[in-house]
Amino acid sequence: MNKLNLDTTAFSQSASAGIQPFPSDFHIQSVVTNGTALHVRIGGHGAAVVLLHGYAETGDMWAPLAANLARDHTVVVPDLRGMGLSSRPEGGYDKKTQGQDIAGLIDALKIETADLVTHDIGNMVGYAFAAQNPERVRRFVIMDAPLPGVGPWDDIVRSRALWHFSFQGPDAERLVAGRERIYLDRFWNEFSADPKNFSEASRNHYAKLYAQPGAMHAGFNQFAAFDQDALDNKAFVTKGKLTMPVLAVGGDKSFGPTMAVVMRAAATDVAEFVVPNAGHWLMEEQPAATVAAIRAFLDRKD
């Protein structure tokens, strides 16, 4: 079993009290690509790394990692299609299309190859990008969410905790309208090892973003596309597994070592790392340990 060895005893602190800003030398750019406009944070110098967020957050989640990596990387942090401050087209929420969004983004920035770090829905977009463009991904860090149609997906989706995968449509949107914070609190509370580690400032920040007109509709569309994503992912795997080095990261109170099981069904060179005392929200619950694991993997010379 290939594991990333890392002493985490020095990395036990949880998230700070609020949203950490990106470093002052980062700038914001709107990149029009593939029928959408992506809100992108860009900074640093060196080899490129692309950071993809998931549901109930935006690219803002990556600020602590971006600050670390910007010392020797060009860091690219988009909000995904329909999420955060990116535009919200009616369609294109299947992850194959969103993988093409990312290809168009790095084309626009004249980036040929990049490391890839992803979480939650970002995993699915990142995998679709890597499967369609394997020569453009040097290393891939994938954190704490499964891939539709890959490995133990059929068993995973039977969990009652994942009822939200099937919660979408006009009536779901009416139920949540004006109650976005209540709906999102359920994710932050139930999928944390300790809900106190997802700060009140972060909850307010993301709830306001998801309360924007059309934001919940677009968010629900991410889940509504899972059946198509499963079909696309099965086709990707049939075509061939990823061969770039992959680090599969899970919180020990969440997906844990199952992340490596998932990725070994889709990739040939998979290391695993389980973050202690963490649920799903790794960058909020255990940011230092998570950043250290990512940095160690990206710095490897093999």
N, C-alpha and C positions, 0 to 999 in steps of 0.2 A: 504493500500500500504506500503510495507516494504522498507524504504529508509535508507541509511547510513547518519547519521547526522554528519556533519563536518563543522567547521568554516573555510572557505577558504579565509577570508580577508587578512590573513598574507601570502598567497601563490599566489600572483599575478604575480610574475616575470616570464618571458619567458625564453627560452633556452639561454644557454651561447654561446659564440662565436664559439665554435668548438666541436670536438668529445672529450668527457670526457674519460680518460683512466679508466680501471678497477683498483681496489686497487692493490697495489704491491704484496700482498700475494696471489692473484689469479694465477693459473697456467693454461696452455693450454694443452689439451689432445685430441688426435684423437681416437674416439671410433668406432670400426667397428661393425656394427649391421645390420641385416635384409637387406643385399645386398647393403649397403652404408657405408661411413665413415663420421661421424659427427665431425666437429670442435667444441670443447666444452671448455668453460671457467668455472673454478671451484674454489670456495674460500669460506672462512667463516667457521663457526662451529655451529652445532645445527641441529634442524629439517630441512629437505631438502625443498627447493623451486625450482621449475623449471620454467624458464622464456622463452617464445616462441615468437619470433619476427614475422613480416609480410613482405609483398612485399615492395620493394623499400628501404628496410633497411636490417640489419643483426642483430645478437645478440649484436652487439656493441651499439644498441639503449638503452640497459638496464643498462649501466654503473652507472648512478646516483641511480637507484633503487638497484642495486647489492651492491653498497657501503653502503647503508642504511641497507639492510637486512642482510648483512654478519656479522653484530654485534652479531646476535643470530640465524643465519640460515646457513646451508650449501647451497650455491647458485650455481645452475647448469644452464648454459646459452649456449645452442647449436645454431649453424647455422643450419637451416632446410635442409633437403635433397635437393641438387642441388643449394643451395644458399650460399652466402658468401664464406667461405673457406672450406665448406663441399664438398664431392665428388658429381659428377653430373652423376649418372646412367641414362640410357635412359628412364627407367620406374619407376613406384612406386610413382607417384605424387598424386594419390588419397589419401585422408586424412586418410582413414582407414589404409592404409599401413604405412603412416607417423606416425599415432598414435602408430603403432607397432614399428616404429623406436624409439620412446620415451620410450616405455616399455623396449626395448632392451638396451637403453642407461642407464636407472636407474638400470636395472639388472646388467649391467657391473660394475656400481659404487656401487653395493650392497646396494642400497636404496630400502626399502620396500614401504614406503608411502611418499608423498610429497604434499605440496601446489603447486598450478598451477596458473601462471599469464601469460596471453596471449594477443596478439594484432593482428588484421587484419587476414592474412592467419594463423597465429599462433592460433587464435581462433578455426579455423576449425580442425587443427591438435590436439589441446588440447581437444576439445570436443570429437573427435574420440578416443583419448587415454582414456579419462574419461569414455566414454560410454562402452568401451571394458574392462576397469579395474576400475570400480567404487570404489572398496575397497582400491585402492592405492592412491586416491585423497582425502585429508583432506578438503581443501577449494579451490575454483576455482574463480579467478578474470578474467573476459573476457571483452575485451575493443574494442569498436568501429568498429565492422564489423559483418555482419550477418552470419548465418549458412545456407549453401545450403539446400533447402528442408524443413527448419524448420520455423514455424510461418509465418510471412508475406513475406517470400522469394519471392514468385511470384510477389507481388506488388513492392518489392524493386528493383528487376532486370529490371523492366520496366523503371527505371530512365535513361535518356539519359546520365547522368554523368558517368554511369557504362558501357559504350560501351567497355571498355578495357576487360571486362569479356569474350568477344567474339573475341578479337584481338589476334590471334596466327596463327602459320603456317609458312611455308618457306617464303612467300612473306612479311609477317609482320616482320620476322627476317631480311630480306634484307632491308626493309625500315628503321629499327632501327639501323642496324649495323653502327658503327662510329658516331651515333647520340644518344647514350644512355642517355647522360646528357639532351638533349632536351626532349626526351620521358619522363624521370623521373621527370624533372622540372614540367611537366604538373600535375603529382600526387601531388608534394609538394606544388605547387601553388594553384591548384583548390580545394584541400581538406584541406587547412589551413584556419583558421579564418583570419590570417594575414600572407602572405607568408614570410615576413621578419623574422618570428620566426623560420623558418627552415633555419639554417645558411648556408652561402656559404661554410664554411669548411665541414659541414656535407654533403652538396650536392656533393662536389668534392669527398669526401671519398667514398660515396656509389656509385656514378657514375663510379668510377674506378673499384670497385668490380663487378658491373654489366656489365662492358665492358670486363671482362675476357672471354676467349674462352668458349663457351657453356653456359655462365651464363644467357643470355637472353632467350635462348632456354629452359633451365630448368625453368626459371621464368614463361614463357608463359605456360609451361606444368602444373604449379600450377592451372591456370585458366581453361585450357582445361579439367581438371578432374572434374569440378564442376557438370556436369550432373551425373557422377557416385557418387560423394559425396552426391548429393541430394538423390539418391536412398538409399545409405548406411545410411544416417542420418534418413530418414524416417523409416528405419528398426530399427535403434537404439531406436527412440522414441516409436515405437510400442512395443518394448520389455520392455520399462519402462523408466520413467523420472529419471534423476539424482536426488539423495537425499542429497548429500553433500551441505553445504552452498555455495551459488554462489553470487558474486558481479558483477552486470552488469554495466559497466562504458561507458558513451558516452560523447563526446564533445558537448557542447550546440549548436555549429554551424555545427554539423555533425549528428551522429545517436542519440545522446541525450537519451531521455527516451525510444526510440524504442529498445535499447539494452535489457531493462528489458522485453519488450513485446516478443522479440525473445526468451529470455531465459526462460520465464514462459511457453513457449510451450515445453520446453525440460527439465525443472528442477522444483522441488517442493518447494525449499527454496531459493528464489531469493530476494536479496536486490538490490537497484539501487542507482547510484550516477552519477550526471551530472556535468562535469567539466566546470566551467564558462570560457568564453572567449577563447574557444578552438575549433578547428576543429578536424580532424581525428588524427593528429600527436601529441598525448597527451604528450608523453615524451619529445618532442621538444618544443611544444607551452606552456605548463603549467607543467613543470616537478615537481615543489615542491608540487603543489596541488594534482597531480596524485600520487606521492610517498606517500604523507600523507594519501590519501584515501586508498591506498593499505595496508599501514602499519596498519592503524586503523582496517581494516577488518581482516587481518591476526592475529592481536593481540587479537581479541575478544575471550572470554573464553566460549561462549555458543556453 
